[in-house]
């Protein structure tokens, strides 16, 4: 499935893959009131990102396995490598 929003969705998924993000931060950076720019909604609907509740703090947003596969297939696997390197 490809459409005009794919580059923006890819940017969002890559941004989340680089470091843990709170739901608030994601919404602050990516929410839009334009009904034609459904970047966040599409990323979740496609299964690339997921909200994760946390007993110790705010809800976080994480990349899924499908999101990792899509990043690698799109040539943006570096975001995953940089996160892994920082988690040593």
Backbone as JSON, one array per atom type, in Angstrom:
{
  "sequence": "XXXXXXXXXXXXXXXXXXXXXXXXXXXXXXXXXXXXXXXXXXXXXXXXXXXXXXXXXXXXXXXXXXXXXXXXXXXXXXXXXXXXXXXX",
  "N": [[0.84, -1.17, 0.0], [0.76, 2.07, -1.01], [0.88, 5.6, -0.83], [0.43, 9.19, -1.09], [1.09, 10.05, 1.45], [3.01, 8.37, 2.43], [5.87, 9.12, 2.59], [5.82, 10.94, 4.77], [4.74, 9.36, 6.81], [6.75, 7.48, 6.98], [8.83, 9.15, 7.9], [7.8, 9.74, 10.47], [7.72, 7.16, 11.68], [10.44, 6.53, 11.59], [11.42, 8.56, 13.26], [10.3, 7.86, 15.75], [11.59, 5.42, 16.04], [14.2, 6.12, 16.57], [14.51, 6.95, 19.26], [12.96, 6.44, 22.5], [9.64, 7.69, 22.76], [7.25, 9.8, 24.27], [3.68, 9.56, 24.3], [2.49, 12.05, 24.4], [4.57, 13.72, 23.4], [4.72, 12.74, 20.77], [2.16, 13.38, 19.81], [2.26, 16.13, 20.1], [4.2, 16.82, 18.24], [3.3, 15.65, 15.83], [0.51, 15.69, 15.43], [-2.27, 16.82, 13.58], [-4.75, 19.1, 12.42], [-5.79, 18.85, 9.98], [-7.87, 17.02, 7.95], [-6.89, 15.56, 5.83], [-4.31, 14.91, 6.3], [-3.34, 12.38, 7.74], [-1.23, 11.23, 9.24], [-0.27, 10.13, 11.76], [-2.49, 8.5, 12.43], [-2.58, 6.77, 10.22], [-0.09, 5.47, 10.46], [-0.46, 4.01, 12.82], [-2.72, 2.5, 12.13], [-1.7, 0.94, 10.06], [-0.06, -0.64, 11.5], [2.53, 0.03, 12.23], [3.3, 1.57, 14.39], [2.67, 1.68, 17.93], [0.73, 2.39, 20.85], [1.83, 2.29, 24.19], [0.88, 1.56, 27.36], [2.07, 2.63, 30.56], [2.86, 1.76, 33.82], [4.57, 3.18, 35.37], [4.81, 5.72, 34.34], [4.17, 8.14, 31.74], [2.1, 7.31, 28.86], [3.69, 5.62, 26.24], [5.02, 5.65, 22.89], [5.78, 3.17, 20.59], [7.8, 1.53, 18.15], [6.75, -1.09, 16.01], [7.27, -4.58, 15.09], [6.47, -4.75, 12.41], [6.8, -2.11, 11.67], [9.59, -1.88, 11.91], [10.41, -3.62, 9.89], [9.37, -2.27, 7.68], [10.85, 0.13, 7.78], [13.46, -0.85, 7.28], [13.08, -1.96, 4.7], [12.61, 0.34, 3.33], [15.01, 1.52, 3.27], [15.83, 2.85, 5.53], [16.98, 1.78, 7.78], [18.99, 2.65, 9.42], [18.08, 4.16, 11.56], [17.21, 2.26, 13.33], [19.58, 0.95, 13.93], [21.03, 2.98, 15.21], [19.57, 3.34, 17.53], [19.83, 0.83, 18.75], [22.57, 0.82, 19.24], [22.76, 2.77, 21.19], [21.56, 1.55, 23.33], [23.17, -0.2, 24.66]],
  "CA": [[0.0, 0.0, 0.0], [1.52, 3.32, -1.05], [0.12, 6.8, -1.14], [1.19, 10.43, -0.97], [1.52, 10.26, 2.84], [4.06, 7.42, 2.82], [7.11, 9.74, 3.07], [5.61, 11.51, 6.11], [4.59, 8.23, 7.73], [8.1, 6.94, 7.14], [9.53, 10.08, 8.79], [7.29, 9.54, 11.83], [8.17, 5.86, 12.18], [11.87, 6.66, 11.81], [11.59, 9.44, 14.43], [10.0, 7.05, 16.93], [12.59, 4.36, 16.13], [15.49, 6.66, 17.04], [14.54, 6.97, 20.73], [11.61, 6.33, 23.08], [8.86, 8.93, 22.71], [5.97, 9.76, 24.98], [2.52, 9.83, 23.45], [2.34, 13.51, 24.38], [5.56, 14.26, 22.46], [4.33, 12.37, 19.41], [1.0, 14.19, 19.43], [2.7, 17.53, 19.99], [4.98, 16.99, 17.02], [2.73, 15.07, 14.62], [-0.94, 15.84, 15.29], [-2.71, 17.87, 12.66], [-6.21, 19.24, 12.34], [-6.17, 18.66, 8.59], [-8.36, 15.65, 7.77], [-6.18, 14.88, 4.75], [-2.98, 14.53, 6.78], [-3.59, 11.41, 8.8], [0.05, 10.54, 9.38], [-0.29, 9.33, 12.98], [-3.54, 7.5, 12.33], [-2.18, 5.77, 9.23], [1.03, 4.69, 11.0], [-1.04, 3.07, 13.78], [-3.62, 1.59, 11.4], [-0.88, -0.01, 9.3], [0.64, -1.51, 12.45], [3.94, 0.42, 12.34], [3.49, 2.15, 15.72], [1.68, 1.26, 18.92], [0.77, 3.04, 22.16], [2.1, 1.35, 25.27], [0.66, 2.13, 28.69], [3.16, 2.38, 31.51], [2.46, 1.99, 35.21], [5.55, 4.07, 35.99], [4.88, 7.04, 33.73], [3.23, 8.43, 30.66], [1.96, 6.38, 27.75], [4.74, 5.8, 25.26], [4.78, 5.17, 21.53], [6.88, 2.3, 20.2], [7.77, 0.95, 16.81], [6.42, -2.51, 16.01], [8.07, -5.37, 14.16], [6.09, -4.33, 11.06], [7.45, -0.81, 11.45], [11.01, -2.14, 11.69], [10.53, -4.22, 8.55], [9.11, -1.21, 6.7], [12.02, 1.02, 7.77], [14.56, -1.52, 6.57], [12.72, -2.09, 3.29], [12.64, 1.68, 2.76], [16.39, 2.02, 3.32], [16.03, 3.7, 6.7], [17.32, 0.92, 8.91], [19.97, 3.31, 10.29], [17.4, 4.6, 12.79], [17.19, 1.11, 14.23], [20.96, 0.69, 14.34], [21.46, 4.01, 16.16], [18.89, 3.07, 18.8], [20.45, -0.36, 19.35], [23.9, 1.19, 19.71], [22.6, 3.54, 22.41], [20.94, 0.76, 24.39], [24.14, -1.16, 25.12]],
  "C": [[0.89, 1.24, 0.0], [0.57, 4.46, -1.37], [0.99, 8.02, -0.9], [1.7, 10.68, 0.45], [2.67, 9.35, 3.26], [5.36, 8.09, 3.28], [6.96, 10.34, 4.47], [5.44, 10.41, 7.15], [5.95, 7.61, 8.0], [8.94, 7.83, 8.06], [9.1, 9.89, 10.24], [7.81, 8.24, 12.42], [9.68, 5.91, 12.47], [12.16, 7.49, 13.06], [11.35, 8.67, 15.72], [11.07, 5.97, 17.13], [13.9, 4.86, 16.73], [15.61, 6.7, 18.57], [13.11, 6.87, 21.27], [10.92, 7.69, 23.09], [7.6, 8.76, 23.55], [4.86, 10.04, 23.99], [2.32, 11.33, 23.32], [3.31, 14.14, 23.38], [5.2, 13.96, 21.01], [3.15, 13.23, 18.94], [1.38, 15.65, 19.26], [3.41, 17.78, 18.66], [4.24, 16.6, 15.76], [1.23, 15.23, 14.46], [-1.24, 16.99, 14.34], [-4.23, 17.93, 12.67], [-6.71, 19.06, 10.91], [-6.64, 17.22, 8.38], [-7.66, 14.88, 6.66], [-4.78, 14.45, 5.16], [-3.14, 13.63, 8.01], [-2.35, 10.56, 9.06], [0.05, 9.61, 10.59], [-1.29, 8.18, 12.86], [-3.16, 6.39, 11.36], [-1.05, 4.88, 9.75], [0.52, 3.64, 11.99], [-1.9, 2.04, 13.07], [-2.83, 0.54, 10.61], [-0.07, -0.93, 10.21], [2.11, -1.18, 12.6], [4.28, 0.98, 13.72], [2.37, 1.68, 16.63], [1.85, 2.09, 20.18], [0.98, 1.97, 23.21], [1.87, 2.02, 26.6], [1.83, 1.76, 29.61], [2.66, 2.7, 32.92], [3.36, 3.03, 35.88], [5.56, 5.48, 35.41], [3.88, 7.2, 32.61], [3.17, 7.32, 29.61], [3.07, 6.68, 26.75], [4.28, 5.27, 23.9], [6.0, 4.37, 21.13], [6.69, 1.82, 18.77], [7.49, -0.54, 16.94], [7.37, -3.26, 15.08], [7.75, -4.99, 12.72], [6.72, -2.99, 10.71], [8.94, -0.97, 11.18], [11.25, -2.7, 10.28], [10.36, -3.14, 7.49], [10.27, -0.22, 6.62], [13.17, 0.41, 7.0], [14.29, -1.6, 5.08], [12.78, -0.73, 2.58], [14.04, 2.29, 2.79], [16.67, 2.92, 4.5], [16.33, 2.88, 7.95], [18.34, 1.54, 9.84], [19.34, 3.78, 11.59], [17.37, 3.47, 13.81], [18.58, 0.82, 14.78], [21.4, 1.71, 15.38], [20.8, 3.8, 17.51], [19.53, 1.88, 19.49], [21.8, -0.03, 19.93], [23.81, 1.96, 21.02], [22.04, 2.75, 23.56], [21.91, -0.23, 25.02], [24.15, -1.38, 26.53]]
}
